[in-house]
Amino acid sequence: MAAHDPDPRFRDLYGDPSKLQRLTHALLSLNLNAIRLLFQNGWSTAVSYVTHSHRLYSGFGMPHPWDQLPWRRNRNVPVKSVEDLFPEIDFTRSAELLFPMPRDLGVSTQELNIINKVVAHFQPKKVVEFGTAEGRTAVNVARHLPVDGEIITLDFPPTGNNQVGYFYWEQPVKSKIRQVFSGVGAWDSRPHRASADIVFCDACDLLPGMASEVFQAFSVIKPGGILFRHDYGSARGITAFWNWLATELPVFNIQGTTLLCLRVDPETYQKAQSLIALPPFKNSIEIPAAA
């Protein structure tokens, strides 16, 4: 398969909906409230309402209160409580957090607490994050690392008002954060192969980016490591893609969150290495061949 040739199983996840598909979604989501808003508040308000109505009707609008409702059949990953996934950790008290209030579509306070409790318990020497954004997760992870621990966090170079990582700029733990400006698929992960204790994926929501992220995550994680994936159940592409991955690997959705968790025991590690050798994954990477 040529690089970036769409995998037929996920052909509709390689790009955003077409104009015709958007129009169809809008018509299917149209109701009397949208017409009322059009006359009362104008076009942009009505469009926003229809857009969010479509997300709601599709099952991606309110993942927390709606995740257990019987009509929602687009979330196939098994659900486990965080206590069942990590019986060795005491979750009766929360971790100490910086910037606990989340932005829209960002990591929730509950999710940030889970990640930081895991980091504080296992004391990883290396954490890799895909998707820095404002740096809220990175700075919190850094605060719970051991003295010799490090988090490597990737994002595209800043452009215009895109202030990547600004939450950690003035923080004392900045020295534990290594910012890498790169697309996920172009990052040379070879020096970090099988060295990361924890990997957090929160960068890509379309293919081939999601395949690149998985390739890099499974390349850098080591046997015994832990992988988290954000936005399961709140983004269509991520949900569909990880539904499929969960048929190959023992992935679980942490109850009440959009976090997926994979504990990479030796058998799972070997399965993951076999998986990323498949064309949709290895062809999504643009790293120059080794000399």
N, C-alpha and C positions, 0 to 999 in steps of 0.2 A: 504494500500500500504506500503510495507517495505521501510525502510530508503534508500534513493538514488535509488530506483527502477525507471527507466526512465519513465517519463510521456509520453504516446504515442504521444501527440500533439507536443512534442518538443524533440523527441528521438534523432534527429541528432544534437542537441545542447549540448549534454552531453560530447562531446569530439571533438578533432581536426579531420580533414578529414583523412581517411585511405590512405595508400600508393597508392592504386588503384584510389581513388578519386583524389588525388593530381596529379597522372599521367594523368587522364582524363582532369582535369582542365588545366594542362600544354598543352596537345595536342589541346584543344579547343582554347587556347590563343596563340598558335604558329602562327607566321607570318614571312614574309621575313626579317623584321627588326631584329628579334631574331636570325635568321641564320647569318645575317651580323655581328651582335655583337659577336656571337660565334667565327667567324673567325678573327675578328678585335681585340676583347678585352678579349676573353677567356670564359671559362665555367661559372664562377661565375657571370660575368656581364650578360650573356645571361639568366641565371636562374633568376637573380634579375629582369630583364626586363619582362620575362614571368610571374613571380609572380605578379608584379605590373599591368601588362596587364590584368590578371585574375581579380584582384580587381577592375580595371577600368571598365571592361566589365560587372562585376557583379553589379556595381553601388555603390561600397564602396571606390573608389579611390580618388574622388575629391568632397566631400560632399557640399562644399560651392558653387562653380559655377554650380554644376549639380543638386542641390536639387529640382529645379522647372521644370526640363526637362520632357516632357510628356512620354518618354519611361521608365522612372524610376518608377516602380510600387511596390517597396519593402518598401516604407515609407508610412504607412497608418495613422500615428498619425496626427491629425489636426494641422495646422500651425497657430500661432498667433504672432503678433508683441509683443515685450516686453512692449511697451506702452499700448497695450490693456490688457495684463496680469496684469500689475501693473500701473493702471492709477493714483495712488496716488504718484508715484515717478517721479521726473523730471530727464529725461535722456539726457537733452541737454548738460550736462557737465559730463565728465568721473570722476570716483573715482580716488583717488590717489593710485597708485599701486607700489609695489615692484617687481622686476624681471619681467617686463611686457612682455619680449620677450619669447614666448613659445618654448618648445622642441617639437620634432616630436611626434604627437599623444597626446600631452598634451593639457591642457585647453588653448584655444586661448585667446589673449588679450581682444577681444570683450566679450567672455564668462566670463573671470575673472572680467571684469568691471561690467557686469550684476550682478554677484553674490555679489560683494562688494557693489554695489549701494543698493541692497536689504538688505544686512546686515546693512549698515549705516542708512538706513531709519527705519527699524523695531527694531534695537537695541536689538537683542536677548540675553537672558541670557545664553542659551546653544545651541551650534551648534554641530552636529555629522557628521563626514566625514568618509566615507569608502574608503580607498586608499590614504595613505599619499604621497607615492613616495618621491620626493625631498622636499616636504613641501611647495611648492610655493603657493598653494591655502590656506593652513592652516595659513601661516604667514600673508597673505593679509587679510583673514577673521579676524584674531586676532587683526589686526591694526584698524579695524572698529567696534569692539565690545565695549559695554559699560564698565565702570571701573570694574564692577562685572561680566562681561561676560566670557565665557569659550568655547573653541572648543575642543572636544574629537575627536582624529583622529586615525584610526586603520590601521595597516599594519602588514605584517609578520615581525618577527625579522630580523635584518640585517644579511646578510651572505656574506662573501668575500668583494667585492667592492660595495655592495648594501648599500649605505649610506642613510638610511631612514631619512627624515626630515632635511637634512643638511642646507637647506635655512633658517631655523629659529634658528639654534643653537646659533648664535651670536646676535640675534635681541632682543631689549628690551622687546618685547611682548611675549617672550618665556614663561613667567610665566602664560599666558592665554591659553597655549597650553598643553593639557594633551595627551601625546603619549601613545597609547596602542599597544603592540606587540601581535597580535593574528590574527588567521584566522577569517573571518567574521562569519562563522557558529559556531565557538567555543567560541565567546565572550559572556559573561554573561551580557546581556542587562537589566536584571530584575531591578537593582537599578535605571535605567534611564527610566523606562516605562512612556510613555506619558509626557515626560518632555522637549523634544527638540523642539525649535522654528523653526529651519531650519535643514534639513538633505541633505547632498550632497553625492551621490552614484557614485563612480568612481573606483571600485575595481575589479569586476568579469565580465568576458565576456563569461562564459560557465555555464551550469547547472552541479551540483546543486548550484554552487556558486551564480548565479544570484537570485535563489529562496531564498537562505540564506540572501542575501543583502536586498531583498524586505521584508522578514520577520522581520529582525532587524530594518529596516527603519520605517516600519509601527508600530513596537512595541514601538520605542522610541519617535516618533513624537507625538505631542499633537494636539488636535482639534484647528484649526486656524493656524496650522503650514504650512510650505512650503517645498516641496521636489524637489530637482533637480537631474537629472540623465544625466551623460555625455556620449558621444560617440554614440548617436543615429544617425543612418545613415552612420556611418563610421566603424561599426563592425557588422558582420552578426548576431551573436547570440543575442546581445543586441537589435538590430533592430527588429528581429523576436519576441523576448520575450515581448518587450514593445509594439509592435503592438497589441499583444493579451491583455496585461494589459489595454491598452487604450480602449478596448471594454468593460471593466468592470468599469473603473474609468475615470474621466474627465481630462485626461492628454493632454498637448499641447506641440508641438515642437516650441521653440522660433525661430522665423524667422531668417534665415541666420546663424544659429548656430547648433551644435550637442547637445544642451541642451534640455532636457525635463523638464517640470515644472508641478507640481501638487499642487494646493492650497487646503489644507485639511480643508474644512468647516465641520461642525458637521455631515452632511449626508454622505459626502465622508469618514470621519473618521470611521463611522460605517461600511460602505462597505469594507473599507480596513481591518478592524478587522475580518470581516467575511471571507475575501479572504485568509488571512494568517492562518486561521484555517483549510484550506484545506490540505490534505496530502502532495502534492508536496512542500509546504512551511514549514509546521511544521516538516516534516520529514527531512528537509535539515539542521536542527539545531542539534548540538551535545552538548548542554548545559546540565550538570547534573541536574537531577530532584531536585526540591526544597525540602529541608529537612522538 
